[in-house]
């Protein structure tokens, strides 16, 4: 991709796990990748190194997606640099966290932290990014949901609510902006090798998956890359499961 045709992609929660793999895949597709992170600067630097090793370029963006005004300023500033980094054409809302516990004993802090990151984070980042996409009459938004948002999971009422909310937001927003040349889809991973699953018992987890294995981050990332490509130009408002046949 030449400099004159370069386009930018913002990946929230891009420093590790699925987010890191998404950044690498979008770099291979030629995007200028903005790697958002909250704390682990060393991990974010490692992701940026992978972006550059893939033959593209990018930058780091330390930003708490729960902070509405900070998101508005940062994303608007990115969009204003169109001549430098290309138009902001792709947004991947990947930032999220889990704080599990049975609902009767769940603290308000556990509820708020999960909902605020996934749902408020979606609003805070997507709204300013969408304004730039509308001006350009082009864009692709991919929201990272979860199999837990489709079927629910004991001990994850907050996480399941947040991820199900993203699915509803995806479908509604897709209907709003389709005529403007903007596509909005969701990817719902199942059990994937990330920090969230690393400490869980492997053999027990595999029994939950018809394919009898845990997925790899890059298997999710390749679906995100496809949804951001012209090959997916007639796909919007959809939820793509990457779960080894769990549902």
Backbone as CSV, one residue per row, in Angstrom:
resi,resn,N_x,N_y,N_z,CA_x,CA_y,CA_z,C_x,C_y,C_z
1,UNK,0.846,-1.185,0.000,0.000,0.000,0.000,0.888,1.244,0.000
2,UNK,0.698,2.135,-0.937,1.513,3.338,-1.019,1.086,4.334,0.046
3,UNK,1.970,5.317,0.314,1.655,6.322,1.323,0.371,7.068,0.998
4,UNK,0.151,7.366,-0.280,-1.028,8.136,-0.673,-2.324,7.369,-0.460
5,UNK,-2.238,6.034,-0.400,-3.453,5.241,-0.225,-3.542,4.617,1.167
6,UNK,-2.594,4.965,2.025,-2.580,4.365,3.359,-3.802,4.784,4.164
7,UNK,-4.305,3.854,4.958,-5.441,4.108,5.830,-5.066,3.694,7.245
8,UNK,-5.716,4.333,8.210,-5.377,4.084,9.607,-6.416,3.193,10.270
9,UNK,-5.939,2.416,11.231,-6.799,1.549,12.030,-6.469,1.758,13.500
10,UNK,-7.490,1.902,14.320,-7.326,2.024,15.767,-7.836,0.749,16.424
11,UNK,-6.982,0.140,17.242,-7.346,-1.092,17.953,-7.267,-0.802,19.445
12,UNK,-8.404,-0.807,20.129,-8.371,-0.596,21.574,-7.964,-1.899,22.264
13,UNK,-7.258,-1.763,23.369,-6.761,-2.952,24.057,-5.856,-3.768,23.169
14,UNK,-4.969,-3.062,22.438,-4.173,-3.740,21.414,-2.825,-4.245,21.859
15,UNK,-2.505,-4.165,23.133,-1.137,-4.478,23.544,-0.866,-5.959,23.748
16,UNK,-1.915,-6.747,23.980,-1.697,-8.164,24.304,-2.790,-9.040,23.710
17,UNK,-2.561,-10.354,23.739,-3.591,-11.330,23.407,-4.218,-11.143,22.042
18,UNK,-5.537,-11.184,22.001,-6.260,-11.049,20.746,-5.982,-9.693,20.114
19,UNK,-5.927,-8.649,20.913,-5.657,-7.313,20.391,-4.329,-7.224,19.671
20,UNK,-3.304,-7.842,20.235,-1.978,-7.837,19.581,-2.042,-8.546,18.236
21,UNK,-2.716,-9.677,18.182,-2.818,-10.411,16.922,-3.604,-9.619,15.884
22,UNK,-4.635,-8.896,16.328,-5.397,-8.065,15.402,-4.506,-6.967,14.829
23,UNK,-3.712,-6.339,15.670,-2.796,-5.297,15.201,-1.853,-5.846,14.136
24,UNK,-1.307,-7.032,14.372,-0.379,-7.632,13.409,-1.071,-7.950,12.090
25,UNK,-2.289,-8.469,12.158,-3.022,-8.798,10.934,-3.347,-7.535,10.131
26,UNK,-3.771,-6.480,10.803,-4.095,-5.249,10.094,-2.844,-4.608,9.516
27,UNK,-1.726,-4.777,10.190,-0.457,-4.283,9.636,-0.120,-5.019,8.350
28,UNK,-0.325,-6.335,8.339,-0.067,-7.109,7.124,-0.989,-6.677,5.989
29,UNK,-2.167,-6.180,6.342,-3.105,-5.693,5.324,-2.757,-4.279,4.863
30,UNK,-1.732,-3.673,5.467,-1.249,-2.380,5.022,-1.726,-1.181,5.815
31,UNK,-2.458,-1.408,6.888,-2.959,-0.285,7.681,-1.869,0.320,8.554
32,UNK,-1.964,1.621,8.767,-1.208,2.298,9.809,-1.955,2.012,11.100
33,UNK,-1.315,1.301,12.040,-2.024,0.749,13.193,-1.749,1.577,14.449
34,UNK,-2.808,2.095,15.027,-2.719,2.815,16.297,-3.058,1.821,17.408
35,UNK,-2.066,1.534,18.239,-2.187,0.516,19.288,-2.567,1.202,20.595
36,UNK,-3.817,1.041,20.976,-4.249,1.607,22.254,-3.907,0.663,23.399
37,UNK,-3.477,1.250,24.508,-3.220,0.471,25.713,-3.504,1.353,26.916
38,UNK,-3.609,0.711,28.080,-3.878,1.467,29.305,-2.650,1.524,30.199
39,UNK,-2.032,0.355,30.472,-0.944,0.328,31.438,0.361,-0.255,30.901
40,UNK,0.322,-1.417,30.317,1.546,-2.152,29.979,2.245,-1.543,28.763
41,UNK,3.049,-0.519,29.002,3.763,0.137,27.902,4.740,-0.823,27.235
42,UNK,5.356,-1.715,28.003,6.306,-2.661,27.425,5.610,-3.610,26.466
43,UNK,4.420,-4.072,26.847,3.654,-4.964,25.969,3.207,-4.222,24.716
44,UNK,2.806,-2.967,24.881,2.388,-2.171,23.726,3.545,-1.942,22.768
45,UNK,4.722,-1.702,23.300,5.912,-1.532,22.450,6.202,-2.810,21.669
46,UNK,6.000,-3.949,22.316,6.208,-5.229,21.633,5.215,-5.409,20.492
47,UNK,3.978,-4.997,20.722,2.977,-5.060,19.652,3.359,-4.155,18.497
48,UNK,3.800,-2.949,18.800,4.202,-2.016,17.752,5.382,-2.559,16.960
49,UNK,6.276,-3.266,17.631,7.399,-3.893,16.929,6.897,-4.943,15.943
50,UNK,5.855,-5.684,16.324,5.270,-6.671,15.413,4.606,-5.991,14.217
51,UNK,3.970,-4.856,14.465,3.355,-4.089,13.374,4.421,-3.694,12.359
52,UNK,5.541,-3.207,12.839,6.612,-2.777,11.940,7.285,-3.959,11.266
53,UNK,7.393,-5.071,11.984,7.971,-6.267,11.377,7.096,-6.798,10.250
54,UNK,5.801,-6.485,10.317,4.867,-6.916,9.274,4.928,-6.015,8.052
55,UNK,5.762,-4.983,8.102,5.959,-4.131,6.935,5.144,-2.861,6.927
56,UNK,4.469,-2.573,8.030,3.681,-1.356,8.099,4.263,-0.444,9.173
57,UNK,3.482,0.507,9.619,3.919,1.416,10.670,2.734,1.710,11.566
58,UNK,2.994,2.409,12.647,1.928,2.728,13.578,2.454,3.554,14.725
59,UNK,1.652,3.624,15.764,2.040,4.383,16.949,1.255,3.874,18.136
60,UNK,1.689,4.288,19.330,1.013,3.899,20.558,0.094,5.021,21.018
61,UNK,-1.009,4.618,21.640,-1.952,5.581,22.191,-2.367,5.103,23.578
62,UNK,-1.784,5.724,24.607,-2.175,5.385,25.980,-3.453,6.138,26.307
63,UNK,-4.497,5.379,26.593,-5.804,6.000,26.765,-6.718,5.043,27.510
64,UNK,-7.422,5.560,28.504,-8.426,4.785,29.223,-9.757,4.959,28.486
65,UNK,-10.264,3.884,27.908,-11.480,3.993,27.099,-12.697,4.359,27.932
66,UNK,-12.560,4.317,29.256,-13.678,4.707,30.127,-13.785,6.222,30.286
67,UNK,-12.744,6.945,29.855,-12.702,8.397,30.029,-13.241,9.080,28.773
68,UNK,-14.473,9.544,28.842,-15.181,10.014,27.651,-14.503,11.210,26.975
69,UNK,-14.196,12.230,27.733,-13.616,13.428,27.132,-12.226,13.161,26.582
70,UNK,-11.447,12.344,27.297,-10.114,11.996,26.808,-10.198,11.233,25.496
71,UNK,-11.165,10.333,25.384,-11.354,9.584,24.138,-11.747,10.517,23.003
72,UNK,-12.654,11.428,23.284,-13.102,12.368,22.260,-11.932,13.172,21.716
73,UNK,-11.079,13.669,22.627,-9.926,14.471,22.195,-8.941,13.635,21.391
74,UNK,-8.610,12.443,21.913,-7.576,11.623,21.286,-8.009,11.107,19.918
75,UNK,-9.235,10.617,19.811,-9.699,10.059,18.541,-9.898,11.172,17.516
76,UNK,-10.411,12.292,17.953,-10.580,13.421,17.032,-9.228,13.908,16.514
77,UNK,-8.234,13.894,17.377,-6.892,14.311,16.955,-6.311,13.330,15.937
78,UNK,-6.534,12.049,16.157,-6.090,11.047,15.179,-6.743,11.286,13.824
79,UNK,-8.047,11.507,13.841,-8.782,11.714,12.596,-8.308,12.968,11.867
80,UNK,-7.861,13.970,12.616,-7.416,15.218,11.997,-6.075,15.073,11.281
81,UNK,-5.372,13.959,11.514,-4.060,13.735,10.903,-4.163,12.901,9.632
82,UNK,-5.258,13.040,8.942,-5.518,12.227,7.754,-4.398,12.332,6.726
83,UNK,-3.849,13.513,6.529,-2.794,13.685,5.530,-1.503,13.003,5.934
84,UNK,-1.331,12.773,7.232,-0.104,12.154,7.737,-0.202,10.634,7.826
85,UNK,-1.286,10.126,8.411,-1.394,8.684,8.673,-2.485,8.017,7.838
86,UNK,-3.211,8.795,7.064,-4.322,8.264,6.290,-5.623,8.428,7.049
87,UNK,-6.747,8.329,6.376,-8.042,8.450,7.049,-8.257,7.317,8.043
88,UNK,-8.922,7.636,9.132,-9.243,6.619,10.134,-10.402,5.788,9.600
89,UNK,-10.081,4.656,9.017,-11.095,3.858,8.326,-11.519,2.623,9.104
90,UNK,-10.692,2.167,10.039,-11.012,0.951,10.796,-10.931,1.239,12.292
91,UNK,-11.935,0.789,13.015,-11.927,0.808,14.478,-12.265,-0.586,14.969
92,UNK,-11.397,-1.130,15.820,-11.657,-2.424,16.450,-11.796,-2.181,17.956
93,UNK,-13.003,-2.352,18.460,-13.264,-2.193,19.893,-12.983,-3.513,20.593
94,UNK,-11.743,-3.658,21.030,-11.298,-4.902,21.649,-11.119,-4.778,23.160
95,UNK,-10.973,-3.569,23.673,-10.711,-3.388,25.101,-11.842,-3.987,25.936
96,UNK,-11.461,-4.746,26.939,-12.447,-5.363,27.816,-11.755,-6.060,28.958
97,UNK,-12.509,-6.414,29.959,-11.941,-7.160,31.081,-13.023,-8.014,31.706
98,UNK,-12.572,-8.992,32.481,-13.483,-9.870,33.217,-13.227,-9.696,34.702
99,UNK,-14.294,-9.701,35.473,-14.208,-9.660,36.937,-15.300,-10.584,37.452
100,UNK,-14.995,-11.882,37.446,-16.011,-12.901,37.673,-16.432,-13.006,39.141
101,UNK,-17.630,-13.516,39.313,-18.165,-13.763,40.645,-19.658,-14.031,40.556
102,UNK,-20.161,-14.823,41.476,-21.597,-15.099,41.480,-22.371,-13.813,41.765
103,UNK,-23.459,-13.628,41.066,-24.162,-12.349,41.074,-24.601,-11.885,42.465
104,UNK,-25.137,-12.772,43.339,-25.574,-12.273,44.656,-24.445,-11.658,45.478
105,UNK,-23.204,-12.081,45.212,-22.063,-11.546,45.956,-21.249,-10.551,45.140
106,UNK,-21.690,-10.230,43.953,-20.908,-9.353,43.080,-20.934,-7.915,43.599
107,UNK,-19.768,-7.319,43.685,-19.682,-5.940,44.152,-20.057,-4.977,43.026
108,UNK,-20.458,-3.774,43.411,-20.740,-2.748,42.419,-19.511,-2.406,41.613
109,UNK,-18.346,-2.485,42.245,-17.100,-2.170,41.535,-16.833,-3.183,40.432
110,UNK,-17.094,-4.461,40.697,-16.901,-5.483,39.661,-17.870,-5.273,38.504
111,UNK,-19.095,-4.945,38.838,-20.077,-4.682,37.782,-19.648,-3.494,36.943
112,UNK,-19.344,-2.392,37.605,-19.026,-1.157,36.899,-17.770,-1.286,36.042
113,UNK,-16.748,-1.945,36.557,-15.479,-2.016,35.825,-15.648,-2.741,34.498
114,UNK,-16.456,-3.789,34.481,-16.648,-4.569,33.260,-17.575,-3.835,32.285
115,UNK,-18.684,-3.335,32.796,-19.632,-2.617,31.939,-18.996,-1.339,31.392
116,UNK,-18.319,-0.608,32.247,-17.718,0.660,31.819,-16.677,0.459,30.727
117,UNK,-15.877,-0.596,30.835,-14.825,-0.820,29.848,-15.410,-1.253,28.504
118,UNK,-16.309,-2.216,28.528,-16.831,-2.749,27.268,-17.884,-1.846,26.625
119,UNK,-18.869,-1.416,27.394,-19.980,-0.667,26.807,-19.721,0.835,26.761
120,UNK,-19.336,1.424,27.886,-18.990,2.841,27.838,-17.780,3.056,26.932
121,UNK,-16.826,2.127,26.982,-15.662,2.235,26.102,-16.059,2.227,24.640
122,UNK,-17.003,1.376,24.291,-17.527,1.354,22.921,-18.079,2.724,22.540
123,UNK,-18.917,3.290,23.381,-19.511,4.597,23.085,-18.438,5.682,22.994
124,UNK,-17.543,5.689,23.972,-16.566,6.773,24.074,-15.609,6.833,22.894
125,UNK,-15.237,5.677,22.364,-14.289,5.639,21.246,-15.013,5.676,19.904
126,UNK,-16.125,4.966,19.807,-16.797,4.832,18.516,-17.421,6.140,18.055
127,UNK,-17.984,6.894,18.970,-18.698,8.107,18.553,-17.780,9.099,17.833
128,UNK,-16.622,9.466,18.385,-15.749,10.384,17.633,-15.161,9.745,16.379
129,UNK,-14.886,8.437,16.414,-14.357,7.768,15.222,-15.407,7.752,14.120
130,UNK,-16.650,7.523,14.493,-17.726,7.449,13.509,-17.929,8.785,12.801
131,UNK,-17.758,9.859,13.519,-17.907,11.176,12.893,-16.907,11.340,11.748
132,UNK,-15.672,10.874,11.960,-14.667,10.947,10.897,-15.031,10.033,9.738
133,UNK,-15.539,8.846,10.032,-15.934,7.914,8.981,-17.086,8.466,8.151
134,UNK,-18.026,9.126,8.819,-19.156,9.714,8.097,-18.665,10.799,7.136
135,UNK,-17.714,11.600,7.579,-17.164,12.634,6.699,-16.500,12.012,5.472
136,UNK,-15.829,10.869,5.693,-15.111,10.207,4.606,-16.002,9.276,3.790
137,UNK,-17.230,9.039,4.284,-18.158,8.112,3.622,-17.538,6.713,3.457
138,UNK,-16.771,6.303,4.461,-16.161,4.968,4.436,-15.711,4.615,5.846
139,UNK,-15.851,3.347,6.197,-15.367,2.918,7.496,-15.810,1.511,7.819
140,UNK,-15.094,0.919,8.757,-15.411,-0.433,9.213,-15.171,-0.487,10.722
141,UNK,-16.179,-0.902,11.460,-16.090,-1.043,12.909,-16.313,-2.507,13.247
142,UNK,-15.405,-3.062,14.041,-15.552,-4.444,14.500,-15.511,-4.438,16.024
143,UNK,-16.536,-4.987,16.630,-16.631,-5.051,18.083,-16.350,-6.467,18.557
144,UNK,-15.480,-6.598,19.538,-15.158,-7.918,20.082,-16.139,-8.262,21.191
145,UNK,-17.066,-9.152,20.879,-18.012,-9.661,21.860,-17.439,-10.966,22.422
146,UNK,-18.284,-11.931,22.693,-17.838,-13.200,23.266,-18.962,-14.218,23.158
147,UNK,-18.587,-15.488,23.188,-19.596,-16.537,23.263,-20.451,-16.347,24.518
148,UNK,-19.864,-15.738,25.560,-20.618,-15.482,26.798,-21.734,-14.473,26.578
149,UNK,-21.600,-13.628,25.573,-22.655,-12.682,25.254,-23.788,-13.311,24.474
150,UNK,-23.569,-14.520,23.978,-24.591,-15.228,23.209,-25.338,-16.260,24.042
151,UNK,-24.632,-16.936,24.946,-25.268,-18.016,25.700,-25.250,-17.796,27.208
152,UNK,-24.494,-16.846,27.693,-24.404,-16.645,29.134,-23.476,-17.650,29.774
153,UNK,-23.001,-17.312,30.960,-22.054,-18.183,31.644,-22.149,-17.941,33.141
154,UNK,-22.254,-18.991,33.894,-22.346,-18.892,35.355,-21.141,-18.129,35.910
155,UNK,-21.414,-17.177,36.769,-20.341,-16.398,37.376,-19.880,-15.224,36.537
156,UNK,-20.568,-14.977,35.414,-20.158,-13.892,34.523,-21.352,-13.035,34.102
157,UNK,-22.216,-12.722,35.017,-23.376,-11.909,34.663,-22.927,-10.553,34.120
158,UNK,-21.940,-9.952,34.749,-21.455,-8.645,34.279,-20.807,-8.751,32.901
159,UNK,-19.946,-9.744,32.723,-19.241,-9.929,31.448,-20.222,-10.282,30.331
160,UNK,-21.153,-11.193,30.631,-22.132,-11.592,29.628,-23.035,-10.425,29.245
161,UNK,-23.421,-9.612,30.237,-24.260,-8.446,29.952,-23.528,-7.460,29.061
162,UNK,-22.252,-7.223,29.357,-21.464,-6.282,28.558,-21.304,-6.772,27.126
163,UNK,-20.990,-8.041,26.966,-20.747,-8.576,25.627,-22.041,-8.725,24.835
164,UNK,-23.147,-9.041,25.508,-24.444,-9.069,24.827,-24.851,-7.663,24.415
165,UNK,-24.541,-6.686,25.257,-24.823,-5.300,24.913,-24.096,-4.855,23.662
166,UNK,-22.862,-5.315,23.497,-22.105,-4.984,22.294,-22.763,-5.555,21.046
167,UNK,-23.355,-6.731,21.170,-24.035,-7.334,20.023,-25.245,-6.480,19.629
168,UNK,-26.030,-6.060,20.610,-27.162,-5.198,20.308,-26.731,-3.878,19.698
169,UNK,-25.659,-3.303,20.243,-25.147,-2.043,19.708,-24.647,-2.220,18.284
170,UNK,-23.994,-3.342,18.023,-23.481,-3.625,16.680,-24.609,-3.653,15.663
171,UNK,-25.658,-4.378,15.960,-26.750,-4.535,15.000,-27.494,-3.221,14.778
172,UNK,-27.706,-2.472,15.848,-28.425,-1.207,15.709,-27.601,-0.174,14.957
173,UNK,-26.318,-0.056,15.310,-25.472,0.927,14.634,-25.287,0.560,13.166
174,UNK,-25.164,-0.721,12.870,-25.015,-1.147,11.478,-26.200,-0.681,10.645
175,UNK,-27.398,-0.786,11.218,-28.606,-0.354,10.493,-28.608,1.156,10.284
176,UNK,-28.050,1.900,11.225,-28.040,3.357,11.120,-27.099,3.862,10.031
177,UNK,-25.937,3.229,9.904,-24.879,3.831,9.074,-24.587,3.082,7.782
178,UNK,-25.316,2.023,7.495,-25.035,1.240,6.283,-25.101,2.097,5.022
179,UNK,-26.071,2.996,4.940,-26.247,3.817,3.733,-25.125,4.848,3.582
180,UNK,-24.310,5.008,4.629,-23.215,5.979,4.588,-21.879,5.333,4.215
181,UNK,-21.923,4.059,3.842,-20.695,3.372,3.449,-19.889,2.841,4.607
182,UNK,-20.528,2.679,5.769,-19.836,2.213,6.973,-20.432,0.878,7.403
183,UNK,-19.573,-0.081,7.636,-19.999,-1.410,8.054,-19.654,-1.626,9.527
184,UNK,-20.541,-2.311,10.240,-20.352,-2.583,11.669,-20.667,-4.049,11.929
185,UNK,-19.701,-4.780,12.432,-19.886,-6.201,12.727,-19.281,-6.539,14.086
186,UNK,-19.594,-7.713,14.558,-19.034,-8.197,15.822,-18.415,-9.569,15.617
187,UNK,-17.389,-9.843,16.395,-16.771,-11.165,16.438,-16.924,-11.673,17.871
188,UNK,-17.386,-12.906,17.997,-17.643,-13.486,19.315,-16.737,-14.699,19.537
189,UNK,-15.554,-14.488,20.110,-14.647,-15.618,20.355,-15.181,-16.532,21.460
190,UNK,-14.749,-17.781,21.394,-14.992,-18.724,22.477,-13.783,-18.770,23.387
191,UNK,-13.319,-19.963,23.698,-12.153,-20.116,24.570,-10.881,-19.937,23.739
192,UNK,-10.140,-18.886,24.034,-8.948,-18.520,23.274,-7.761,-18.416,24.222
193,UNK,-6.595,-18.783,23.737,-5.360,-18.690,24.535,-5.023,-17.227,24.820
194,UNK,-5.446,-16.727,25.975,-5.128,-15.370,26.406,-4.836,-15.387,27.897
195,UNK,-4.533,-14.215,28.442,-4.294,-14.126,29.881,-5.513,-14.563,30.674
196,UNK,-6.706,-14.369,30.109,-7.940,-14.708,30.823,-8.120,-16.216,30.971
197,UNK,-7.545,-17.003,30.070,-7.738,-18.458,30.127,-6.490,-19.220,30.553
198,UNK,-5.374,-18.516,30.683,-4.092,-19.192,30.909,-4.068,-20.016,32.183
199,UNK,-4.747,-19.554,33.223,-4.710,-20.260,34.507,-5.827,-21.294,34.655
200,UNK,-6.681,-21.415,33.655,-7.784,-22.372,33.745,-7.297,-23.773,33.363
201,UNK,-7.905,-24.819,33.919,-7.496,-26.188,33.609,-7.760,-26.560,32.149
202,UNK,-6.707,-26.898,31.423,-6.801,-27.127,29.981,-7.741,-28.275,29.609
203,UNK,-7.591,-29.405,30.267,-8.383,-30.578,29.880,-9.871,-30.333,30.099
204,UNK,-10.209,-29.627,31.163,-11.610,-29.326,31.424,-12.166,-28.385,30.364
205,UNK,-11.364,-27.396,29.982,-11.812,-26.434,28.980,-12.035,-27.108,27.631
206,UNK,-11.122,-27.986,27.252,-11.230,-28.639,25.945,-12.504,-29.468,25.821
207,UNK,-12.978,-29.992,26.947,-14.195,-30.791,26.918,-15.427,-29.958,26.561
208,UNK,-15.314,-28.632,26.716,-16.426,-27.743,26.384,-16.499,-27.418,24.903
209,UNK,-15.436,-27.780,24.168,-15.311,-27.370,22.770,-15.409,-28.589,21.861
210,UNK,-16.356,-28.638,20.936,-16.453,-29.783,20.030,-15.162,-30.078,19.272
211,UNK,-14.383,-29.051,18.932,-13.120,-29.288,18.236,-12.011,-29.766,19.173
212,UNK,-12.306,-29.825,20.475,-11.418,-30.390,21.487,-10.075,-29.653,21.584
213,UNK,-10.127,-28.356,21.405,-8.927,-27.547,21.630,-9.318,-26.107,21.895
214,UNK,-8.377,-25.377,22.451,-8.576,-23.945,22.705,-8.072,-23.180,21.487
215,UNK,-8.783,-22.128,21.135,-8.415,-21.364,19.950,-7.181,-20.501,20.160
216,UNK,-6.631,-20.040,19.065,-5.451,-19.170,19.093,-5.868,-17.729,18.762
217,UNK,-5.204,-16.751,19.342,-5.567,-15.355,19.069,-5.572,-15.010,17.586
218,UNK,-4.622,-15.561,16.851,-4.545,-15.230,15.430,-5.750,-15.756,14.648
219,UNK,-6.419,-16.797,15.168,-7.609,-17.298,14.490,-8.770,-16.308,14.601
220,UNK,-8.811,-15.577,15.680,-9.791,-14.499,15.818,-9.381,-13.313,14.960
221,UNK,-8.092,-12.989,15.010,-7.587,-11.814,14.290,-7.794,-11.918,12.787
222,UNK,-7.681,-13.107,12.241,-7.862,-13.264,10.796,-9.316,-13.003,10.381
223,UNK,-10.254,-13.319,11.260,-11.655,-13.011,10.966,-11.872,-11.500,11.001
224,UNK,-11.253,-10.833,11.978,-11.350,-9.368,12.044,-10.764,-8.750,10.779
225,UNK,-9.604,-9.247,10.364,-8.985,-8.723,9.141,-9.908,-8.900,7.937
226,UNK,-10.534,-10.055,7.836,-11.466,-10.291,6.729,-12.617,-9.287,6.758
227,UNK,-13.187,-9.066,7.942,-14.315,-8.151,8.049,-13.934,-6.714,7.705
228,UNK,-12.662,-6.389,7.833,-12.187,-5.042,7.498,-11.787,-4.918,6.031
229,UNK,-11.849,-6.008,5.294,-11.381,-6.012,3.916,-12.528,-5.810,2.931
230,UNK,-12.158,-5.555,1.688,-13.159,-5.414,0.625,-13.876,-6.729,0.347
231,UNK,-13.262,-7.849,0.719,-13.924,-9.141,0.534,-15.198,-9.243,1.374
232,UNK,-15.308,-8.398,2.405,-16.490,-8.403,3.270,-17.372,-7.183,3.011
233,UNK,-17.313,-6.667,1.805,-17.978,-5.388,1.500,-19.503,-5.435,1.608
234,UNK,-20.098,-6.639,1.632,-21.558,-6.743,1.724,-21.976,-7.391,3.046
235,UNK,-21.090,-7.309,4.028,-21.369,-7.899,5.341,-21.445,-6.792,6.376
236,UNK,-22.592,-6.645,6.999,-22.736,-5.686,8.096,-23.849,-6.143,9.025
237,UNK,-23.740,-5.739,10.291,-24.728,-6.111,11.289,-24.685,-7.561,11.708
238,UNK,-23.542,-8.234,11.472,-23.433,-9.665,11.743,-22.565,-9.938,12.964
239,UNK,-22.796,-11.113,13.552,-21.987,-11.597,14.673,-21.339,-12.907,14.235
240,UNK,-20.018,-12.897,14.116,-19.289,-14.083,13.646,-18.678,-14.796,14.852
241,UNK,-19.082,-16.027,15.063,-18.523,-16.821,16.162,-17.213,-17.469,15.762
242,UNK,-16.230,-17.405,16.645,-14.948,-18.093,16.458,-14.752,-18.907,17.740
243,UNK,-15.367,-20.100,17.766,-15.497,-20.800,19.060,-15.326,-22.304,18.987
244,UNK,-14.864,-22.835,17.867,-14.628,-24.264,17.762,-15.883,-25.104,17.790
245,UNK,-17.042,-24.471,17.529,-18.297,-25.226,17.499,-19.045,-25.239,18.815
246,UNK,-18.700,-24.343,19.740,-19.372,-24.346,21.061,-20.864,-24.056,20.919
247,UNK,-21.234,-23.193,19.938,-22.659,-22.935,19.679,-22.851,-22.835,18.174
